[in-house]
Amino acid sequence: MLGRFASGLVSTLILATTALPTASAAAPPPQPTKGPLPGVTERTRDGQAGKGQAVVVADLNGRPVQFTSYGTTDLQPRRNPFTLWAWQPDRRRFVKTDYAELAVSPDGRWTVAHLESPGEPGKDRLRITDRKTGKSRDIDIELTEYTPADTGNGGTRYPQLRWPRWSPDGKKLLFTVSLARQDDSSAGVLILDLPDFAPRFIKIHKALVTVGGFEWNQDGTRFLVRHGRLGSTTVRLYDLQGKAAKEYQVRGRPGGDGRGAFSPSGKRFVTACLPLEKAACVWDAATGKAVTRLPVVAGARPTTLGWYDEKHLLISTAAGIGIMDLKGRVTETLLKLGRNSAIYPHFSALK
């Protein structure tokens, strides 16, 4: 999504001699307090960039989701217009980073940052940080070890890692592997297993990953993705060996934010199901039949879409980002956003 999301990724996995411990039970990290978010801009009526509105308006502590980061866009032309702001619980504030993406484990302890290329063509880097100790280490990934670069149609396209997703139990990380093009099709997925973050590549072709990629199911035993071509897609569920376990004849891409595409019980899943993501469709996971369709207000920002709890979605609303029940009623607003504010907030599960 934007400049840094399209950088090629690569390099051999470099592991420390001492494996990182598994995630441990601890008090959840403090969440952002009420107040404005820094660095947000919006396009004014005269076409200029002005200060955008983005305000936390609810107490975010004690919830099933955590507000981990947000991206902002500098509307003035420059080389790298996208900036990622990461929540740092120990400092009680959002900090500007040079990360392309950030994923926080469900217990709030571990962060995995997707960095810029380390300087060689086709190479990228992940930074693993233990918030408990403050220690970090970098892991280099060479995806051409698993899938070759595409040298056709006007130049080399290296495989890319995109959209890091923690499994619900916090023991695995899932990345979409794709080749850059406007009509992206997947090469597969890369799964990193804790405690040593050992990589496993699973080849899966023809998954449609233009906006969102592969997502976990409710217990981390399957992953799902949109499949086919725009205008005629299904959603496929795969096991951890890459075998298609089920196919749903439904519309849209699976939701990825909040608690993910599947409800906590696994009985339902949600997709962004209309052009420009103007609706959220909830489906029965056993039958694939439609349960309900809810309105989404995307405006100038991408839709935030996923489960908040068993009976509510985390979704874009007229006011900003809120919680909606399955009858389409907004029960609470979490972030108040200006309609033209250039901000891309990210919430993930918290246990």
C-alpha positions as CSV (number, residue, x, y, z in Angstrom):
1,M,0.0,0.0,0.0
2,L,2.0,3.1,-0.9
3,G,5.7,3.4,-1.5
4,R,7.4,1.2,1.2
5,F,4.8,-1.5,0.9
6,A,6.1,-2.2,-2.6
7,S,9.8,-2.7,-1.8
8,G,11.2,-6.1,-2.8
9,L,12.2,-8.6,0.0
10,V,14.7,-11.2,0.3
11,S,17.8,-12.6,2.2
12,T,18.8,-15.6,4.1
13,L,17.3,-16.0,7.6
14,I,19.9,-15.2,10.2
15,L,19.1,-16.6,13.6
16,A,20.7,-15.7,17.0
17,T,22.4,-18.6,18.8
18,T,19.9,-18.2,21.7
19,A,16.3,-18.7,20.8
20,L,13.7,-16.2,21.9
21,P,11.4,-17.5,24.6
22,T,7.8,-18.1,23.9
23,A,5.3,-15.4,24.8
24,S,4.4,-15.4,28.5
25,A,1.3,-14.3,30.3
26,A,1.6,-10.7,31.7
27,A,-0.5,-7.7,32.3
28,P,-1.6,-6.2,29.1
29,P,0.4,-3.1,28.0
30,P,-1.3,0.3,28.5
31,Q,-3.2,1.6,25.6
32,P,-3.1,5.1,24.0
33,T,-4.9,7.8,26.1
34,K,-7.6,10.1,24.9
35,G,-6.3,13.0,22.7
36,P,-5.1,14.0,19.2
37,L,-2.7,11.8,17.2
38,P,0.4,13.5,15.8
39,G,1.4,13.7,12.1
40,V,-2.0,13.5,10.5
41,T,-2.7,15.7,7.4
42,E,-5.7,16.2,5.1
43,R,-6.3,17.8,1.8
44,T,-8.0,21.2,2.2
45,R,-10.6,22.7,-0.2
46,D,-8.0,24.7,-2.0
47,G,-6.0,21.5,-2.7
48,Q,-3.3,22.2,-0.1
49,A,-2.2,20.0,2.8
50,G,-3.4,21.0,6.2
51,K,-3.5,19.5,9.7
52,G,-5.9,16.6,9.8
53,Q,-8.2,15.5,12.6
54,A,-7.5,12.2,14.4
55,V,-8.4,12.0,18.0
56,V,-8.7,9.0,20.4
57,V,-12.1,9.6,22.1
58,A,-12.5,6.4,24.2
59,D,-10.7,4.6,26.9
60,L,-8.9,1.8,25.0
61,N,-7.7,-0.2,28.1
62,G,-9.4,-3.4,29.0
63,R,-10.6,-4.2,25.5
64,P,-10.2,-7.3,23.3
65,V,-8.2,-5.3,20.7
66,Q,-5.1,-3.0,20.9
67,F,-4.4,0.1,18.9
68,T,-0.8,-0.6,17.7
69,S,0.1,1.8,14.9
70,Y,-1.1,4.1,12.2
71,G,0.2,5.3,8.9
72,T,0.1,8.9,7.7
73,T,0.5,10.3,4.2
74,D,2.4,13.5,3.5
75,L,0.2,15.1,0.9
76,Q,3.1,17.3,-0.3
77,P,5.1,15.5,-3.1
78,R,8.2,13.9,-1.8
79,R,10.2,10.6,-2.2
80,N,8.7,8.6,0.7
81,P,5.3,10.0,1.6
82,F,4.2,7.3,4.0
83,T,5.2,7.3,7.7
84,L,4.3,4.7,10.3
85,W,3.7,5.8,13.9
86,A,4.1,3.0,16.5
87,W,2.6,3.0,20.0
88,Q,5.3,2.6,22.6
89,P,3.7,1.6,25.9
90,D,6.7,2.4,28.0
91,R,6.9,5.9,26.7
92,R,3.1,6.4,26.6
93,R,3.1,7.9,23.2
94,F,3.2,7.2,19.4
95,V,6.6,7.4,17.9
96,K,7.5,8.1,14.3
97,T,9.4,5.2,12.7
98,D,11.1,4.2,9.5
99,Y,9.2,0.9,9.5
100,A,7.0,-0.2,6.6
101,E,4.8,-2.3,8.8
102,L,4.5,-3.3,12.4
103,A,2.7,-6.3,14.0
104,V,2.3,-6.7,17.8
105,S,1.7,-10.1,19.4
106,P,-1.6,-10.7,21.1
107,D,-0.1,-10.6,24.6
108,G,1.5,-7.2,23.7
109,R,5.0,-8.4,24.4
110,W,6.6,-8.9,21.0
111,T,6.7,-6.6,18.0
112,V,7.8,-7.5,14.5
113,A,8.7,-4.5,12.3
114,H,9.1,-4.8,8.6
115,L,12.1,-2.5,7.8
116,E,13.5,-0.9,4.7
117,S,15.8,-2.9,2.4
118,P,19.3,-3.4,3.9
119,G,20.8,-2.1,0.7
120,E,21.0,-5.1,-1.7
121,P,18.5,-5.6,-4.5
122,G,15.7,-8.0,-3.5
123,K,16.6,-8.0,0.2
124,D,14.6,-6.9,3.2
125,R,14.7,-7.2,7.0
126,L,12.5,-7.9,10.0
127,R,13.2,-6.5,13.5
128,I,12.0,-8.6,16.4
129,T,11.7,-6.7,19.7
130,D,11.0,-8.0,23.2
131,R,9.1,-5.2,24.9
132,K,9.7,-6.9,28.3
133,T,13.5,-6.6,28.0
134,G,13.8,-3.9,25.4
135,K,16.2,-6.1,23.3
136,S,15.9,-6.4,19.6
137,R,17.5,-8.4,16.8
138,D,17.2,-8.3,13.1
139,I,16.3,-11.2,10.8
140,D,17.1,-11.1,7.0
141,I,14.9,-13.0,4.7
142,E,15.8,-14.1,1.1
143,L,12.6,-15.0,-0.6
144,T,14.3,-16.0,-3.8
145,E,15.4,-19.0,-1.9
146,Y,11.8,-20.1,-1.9
147,T,10.3,-18.6,-5.1
148,P,12.2,-17.0,-8.1
149,A,12.0,-13.4,-9.2
150,D,9.9,-12.7,-12.3
151,T,12.0,-11.4,-15.1
152,G,9.3,-11.0,-17.7
153,N,7.2,-8.0,-18.9
154,G,9.6,-5.2,-18.6
155,G,12.0,-5.9,-15.8
156,T,12.7,-8.0,-12.7
157,R,10.0,-8.3,-10.0
158,Y,11.3,-9.6,-6.8
159,P,9.0,-11.5,-4.3
160,Q,7.8,-9.4,-1.4
161,L,6.7,-9.9,2.1
162,R,3.5,-8.1,3.0
163,W,0.9,-7.8,5.8
164,P,2.4,-9.5,8.9
165,R,-0.3,-11.3,10.9
166,W,0.2,-13.0,14.4
167,S,-1.7,-16.2,15.0
168,P,-4.3,-15.9,17.8
169,D,-2.1,-17.9,20.2
170,G,0.9,-15.7,19.5
171,K,3.1,-18.6,18.3
172,K,3.2,-18.0,14.6
173,L,3.6,-15.1,12.2
174,L,2.0,-15.2,8.7
175,F,3.2,-13.1,5.8
176,T,1.8,-12.9,2.3
177,V,4.4,-13.4,-0.4
178,S,3.6,-11.7,-3.7
179,L,5.1,-10.3,-6.8
180,A,4.6,-6.5,-7.3
181,R,2.1,-5.6,-9.9
182,Q,-1.2,-3.7,-9.9
183,D,-3.1,-6.9,-10.2
184,D,-1.1,-8.8,-7.6
185,S,-1.3,-12.6,-7.4
186,S,0.3,-14.4,-4.6
187,A,3.4,-16.6,-4.7
188,G,2.4,-18.1,-1.3
189,V,2.9,-17.5,2.4
190,L,5.8,-17.4,4.7
191,I,5.2,-18.6,8.3
192,L,7.6,-17.9,11.1
193,D,7.4,-20.3,14.0
194,L,8.3,-19.3,17.5
195,P,10.4,-19.6,19.6
196,D,13.2,-19.5,17.0
197,F,11.3,-17.8,14.2
198,A,12.2,-20.5,11.8
199,P,10.6,-19.9,8.3
200,R,8.3,-22.2,6.3
201,F,7.3,-21.2,2.8
202,I,4.1,-22.6,1.4
203,K,3.5,-22.1,-2.3
204,I,0.0,-20.9,-3.2
205,H,-0.6,-19.4,-6.6
206,K,-3.5,-17.3,-7.9
207,A,-4.7,-15.9,-4.6
208,L,-5.9,-12.3,-5.1
209,V,-3.9,-10.0,-2.9
210,T,-4.5,-6.5,-4.3
211,V,-5.6,-4.9,-1.0
212,G,-5.3,-7.6,1.7
213,G,-3.6,-10.9,1.8
214,F,-3.7,-14.1,3.8
215,E,-5.4,-14.1,7.2
216,W,-5.6,-16.5,10.1
217,N,-8.8,-18.3,11.1
218,Q,-10.0,-18.0,14.8
219,D,-7.5,-20.6,16.2
220,G,-4.5,-20.4,13.9
221,T,-5.0,-23.9,12.4
222,R,-6.0,-22.5,9.0
223,F,-5.5,-19.4,6.9
224,L,-7.7,-17.9,4.3
225,V,-7.5,-15.6,1.3
226,R,-9.5,-14.2,-1.6
227,H,-9.1,-16.2,-4.8
228,G,-9.9,-15.6,-8.4
229,R,-10.2,-12.4,-10.4
230,L,-11.7,-9.0,-9.5
231,G,-15.4,-9.3,-10.1
232,S,-15.5,-13.0,-9.7
233,T,-13.9,-14.2,-6.5
234,T,-14.3,-16.8,-3.8
235,V,-12.6,-17.2,-0.4
236,R,-10.5,-20.3,0.2
237,L,-9.4,-21.8,3.5
238,Y,-6.1,-23.6,3.6
239,D,-4.5,-25.9,6.2
240,L,-0.9,-25.4,7.4
241,Q,0.5,-27.6,4.7
242,G,-1.1,-25.5,2.0
243,K,-3.9,-27.8,1.1
244,A,-7.2,-26.1,0.3
245,A,-9.6,-27.2,3.0
246,K,-12.7,-25.3,2.0
247,E,-14.0,-22.8,-0.5
248,Y,-16.7,-20.3,0.1
249,Q,-18.7,-18.9,-2.8
250,V,-18.7,-15.4,-1.2
251,R,-17.8,-11.9,-2.3
252,G,-15.0,-9.6,-1.0
253,R,-11.7,-9.8,0.8
254,P,-11.4,-11.2,4.3
255,G,-11.2,-8.6,7.1
256,G,-7.8,-8.4,8.8
257,D,-7.9,-5.9,11.6
258,G,-9.1,-6.2,15.1
259,R,-9.6,-9.9,15.9
260,G,-9.4,-10.8,12.3
261,A,-11.7,-12.3,9.7
262,F,-13.3,-15.0,11.9
263,S,-15.4,-14.2,14.9
264,P,-13.8,-15.5,18.2
265,S,-16.0,-18.7,18.1
266,G,-15.2,-19.3,14.5
267,K,-18.9,-19.5,13.6
268,R,-18.8,-16.5,11.3
269,F,-16.4,-14.5,9.1
270,V,-16.5,-11.1,7.5
271,T,-15.4,-9.7,4.2
272,A,-15.3,-6.2,2.6
273,C,-17.8,-7.1,-0.1
274,L,-18.7,-4.1,-2.3
275,P,-16.6,-2.0,-4.7
276,L,-14.5,0.5,-2.8
277,E,-15.2,-1.5,0.4
278,K,-18.5,0.3,1.1
279,A,-20.0,-2.7,2.9
280,A,-19.1,-5.5,5.3
281,C,-20.6,-8.9,4.6
282,V,-20.9,-11.4,7.4
283,W,-21.1,-15.1,6.4
284,D,-21.8,-18.3,8.2
285,A,-18.6,-20.3,8.4
286,A,-20.3,-23.7,8.3
287,T,-22.5,-23.1,5.2
288,G,-21.1,-20.0,3.6
289,K,-24.5,-18.4,3.6
290,A,-25.0,-14.6,4.1
291,V,-25.8,-13.5,7.6
292,T,-26.0,-9.7,7.1
293,R,-24.5,-6.8,5.2
294,L,-23.5,-3.7,7.0
295,P,-22.6,-0.2,5.7
296,V,-19.0,1.0,5.8
297,V,-17.9,4.6,5.5
298,A,-14.5,4.5,3.8
299,G,-14.1,8.2,2.8
300,A,-10.5,9.2,2.0
301,R,-9.1,6.4,4.2
302,P,-9.0,2.7,3.8
303,T,-11.6,0.6,5.6
304,T,-10.7,-0.8,9.0
305,L,-12.6,-4.1,9.1
306,G,-12.5,-7.1,11.4
307,W,-14.2,-8.5,14.5
308,Y,-14.2,-6.7,17.8
309,D,-15.9,-9.5,19.7
310,E,-18.5,-12.2,18.9
311,K,-21.3,-9.8,18.2
312,H,-19.5,-6.6,17.0
313,L,-17.2,-5.5,14.2
314,L,-14.4,-2.9,14.3
315,I,-15.3,-0.8,11.3
316,S,-15.0,2.6,9.6
317,T,-18.0,4.9,10.4
318,A,-19.1,8.4,9.6
319,A,-17.3,9.6,12.7
320,G,-14.1,7.6,12.3
321,I,-13.3,4.1,13.7
322,G,-16.0,2.5,15.8
323,I,-17.7,-0.6,17.0
324,M,-20.8,-1.8,15.1
325,D,-23.3,-4.5,16.1
326,L,-24.7,-6.9,13.5
327,K,-27.7,-4.8,13.0
328,G,-25.6,-1.9,11.7
329,R,-25.8,0.2,14.8
330,V,-22.6,2.0,15.9
331,T,-22.4,1.3,19.6
332,E,-19.2,3.3,20.3
333,T,-16.6,5.5,18.5
334,L,-13.0,4.8,19.3
335,L,-11.2,7.3,17.0
336,K,-12.7,10.4,15.6
337,L,-11.3,11.2,12.2
338,G,-11.7,14.0,9.8
339,R,-13.4,12.8,6.6
340,N,-10.3,13.8,4.5
341,S,-7.7,12.9,7.0
342,A,-4.9,10.8,5.5
343,I,-4.6,8.2,8.2
344,Y,-4.4,4.4,8.2
345,P,-5.0,3.1,11.8
346,H,-4.3,-0.5,12.7
347,F,-5.9,-2.5,15.6
348,S,-5.0,-6.1,16.4
349,A,-6.1,-8.7,18.9
350,L,-5.2,-8.5,22.6
351,K,-5.5,-11.3,25.0
